[in-house]
Amino acid sequence: MHLRRSGLTAVPPEVWRETGAEVLVLAGNELTHVPDDIAALTRLHTLDLGHNALAAVPEAIGSLPALTRCLYLHDNRLTRLPAALGRLRTLSYLNVGENPLAALPEELGDMAGLLELRAQHCGLTGLPESIGRLSRLRELWLRGNALTELPDSAADLRDLRELELRENALRAVPAAVAGLPLLRRLDLRANAIRDVPPWLAHLPALEKLDLRWNEVAGTEAPLVALRERGCAVLA
């Protein structure tokens, strides 16, 4: 069911009768509420609620057994995410960006199937320690928050390939990054980083490092070493 930009202020009741639906797109409307009736859509694998005016996520979302592909919640008015999201253990893509969340729930770590997490421009000052349990995560997008560090548990994201930390409040390259053997792209633009740690040159899979708009000299030894082995370094 595709009801994108349909001028909806409420979800039509007939939607909940489409119990065989696998995709529900309600993006770009004026929804302020989604009822727990959504629990009837037991075959739903993709749900798009982005670009609305939602102040809360229905707890019933955590009861959707087939929600395994994508959940879009970006660009709403969410100030918190329900613990029920932790029950979506096979969901592979979650976008909660552009919401005034300030924090992500500890239950996030229960979402073991996540491959990609987007939480850009959410006012985050930290991440839950449980994030290290997302052992399958490949992409983590955190642009435009207020992060000063990553939790130590982030070093357990051993399958991470792309990490975006642009426009945060980092004063150093987070130490947890040293434990990411498959990391290919690291975006640290527009932070307050002054020094580059020697271990950065030894990240085995790094292909692109972006340090622009920091206080880092592009001639520092680790950056020279990365360039010499073929890594694209922008500083």
N, C-alpha and C positions, 0 to 999 in steps of 0.2 A: 504494500500500500504506500503510495507516494502522495503526500499532502503538503509538500513543500510550498511555502509562500502562498497559502490559501486564505490568509486573513482570519485564521481561526483564533478565537479567544477561549475556546473550550474544545476538547476532543469530542467529535460526534459519537454518540452512544453506539452507532452501528459498527464502529471500528472494533469494539470489544467482542462483537459477534463473529469476526473473521478469525476464528480460532486456528485456521490452517495457515495463516500468514507467516512468512519467514522473514520479511523485511517490513519495517514501519519507519517511514520518514515523515517527521512532523517539524522539520527545521524551518526557520524563517517565518514563524507565525507570531502570535502575541499571547502564547500560553503562559499562564501563571500557576497552573496546577495540572498534574497528571494523576488521576485517581488510581487506587490499588486494583481497579478493574483490569489493569494491564496484566495481571497475573493469569488471566484467561488465555493469553497468547503464548501457549506453551511450546510452540514450534519456532518462535522468533529467534533468529540468529544475529540480526543486525537491527539496532535501534538508534535513530538519529533524532535527538531533542535539542540540537544546537540552535543558537540564534533565537531564543525565546526570552521570556521574562520569569523563568522558574525560580522560586525562592527555596524550593526543597525538591529532593529526589524521592519518589515514592519507595517505601521500604519493600514493596512487592517486586521491585526490579531484581532483588536478590533471590527471588523464587522462580526465575525464568530459566529452566534447565537447559534450553537450547541456545542461550545467548552466548555464543562462542566466538563470534567474529568481531563485531565493532559496536562500541557504545560511545556515542557522541553526546556530551553534555556541555560543550564549550559555549561561551558567550551567553551566559544567563546571569542570574543574581544569587547564585548559591553561596552561602557563607559556611556551609559544612557539607560533608558527604556522609551518608549513612553507613553504619557498620555493616549493614546488609550487603554492601558491595563486595565484602570479603567472601561472600558465598559464591561469587562468580569465578570459580576456580579454573574454568577453562576458557574464559574470555581472553582474546589475543590482543585487542586494541582498545585503549581507553583514552579519551580526550576530555579533560576537565578544564582546559585553559580558559582564560578571560572570565574568571569568576573571582569574587573577593573572598577566597577561602581562608587565607592566612595559614592554614595547616592542612595536612593530609592525614587521614585516620590510620592508626596502627594496623587496622584490619586490611589495609592495602597489601601487606605482606602475604596475606592468604590467597591472593589472586595469582596462583602459581603459574598459570598459563600465559600471562602477559608477555607479549613480544615487543610492544611499543606503548609507551606512556607519555602523554603530552600534558604538561601542567604549566603552560606559559602564562605570564602576567596574572598570577594568582595571589600576589602579596606574601609568598612563602618566606619565612625566616629560617626554616629548617625543614628537614625531611625526617620521617619516622625511622627508627632503627630497623623496623621490620622490612624496609625496602631491600635489604640484603637477601631476603628470602625469595626474591623474584629471579630465580636462577636462570630462567629462559629469556629474560629481557635483553633485547638487542638495541633498542633505541630509547633514549631518555631525553626529553626536550623540556628545558626549565628556563627558558629565556625570560628576562624581565621580572625577576623576583627580587628578594632581598637576602639571598643566601650568603652567609659568610664562610661556610664550610660545608662539607658533606659528612654524614655520619661514617664512622669506621666500617660499619657493615656494608657500605657501598663497594668495598673491595671484594665482596663476594659475588658481585655481578659479573661473573667470569665469562659470560657470553655477550657482554655489551660491545656493540660495534660503533655506535654513534652517541656522543654526549654533548649536549648543547647547554652551556652555562653562560651564555651571552647576557650582558646587562644585569649583573648581580652585584654583590658587594664583597667579592672575594679579594683578599689581600695576598693570597698565595695559591699556587696550584694545589688543589686538595690532595692530601697524602693518599687517600683511598684510590686515586687514579693509578697509582703505581702497581696496583694489583689486578689490572684489567688487561689480560694478555691478548685479547682479540680486538681491542679498541682501534678503530681506523681513523675516526674523525673526532677531533676535540675542539670545540668552539668556546673560547674564553674571552671573546671581544668585550670591550667596554666594562672592565672590572677595575680593580685598584692594585693589580699585581705588579710587583717591582723586581722580583727575582725568579729565576728559573731553576728548579732543582736538578741536580745532575742525573737523577734516575729517569727524567723525561726522555733522555736520549736512548734509553734502553727499552722503551715500550716496543715490543717486537713487531706489532702489526700497524703502527701508526703511519697513516698516509697523508694526513692533512692536520696541521695545527694552526689555529688562528688566534693570535695574541694582539691583534690591533687594538688601539685605543686603551692600552695599558701603559705602564711606565717601564717597559722592558726594552732593553737594547737588543736589536736583532743580531748583534755580533757575539752574544754570550755563547760560551763553548757548547752547551747542550744543543742549542739551535743550529750551530754550525755543523755539529755531528749529524743531526737529523737531516739537514739539507744534503750533506755529502752522501747519505745512503738513499736519497731520492724522495724523502718526505717533503711535501709542500709546506713551507713555514711562512706565515704572514705575521710580521711584527713591526 
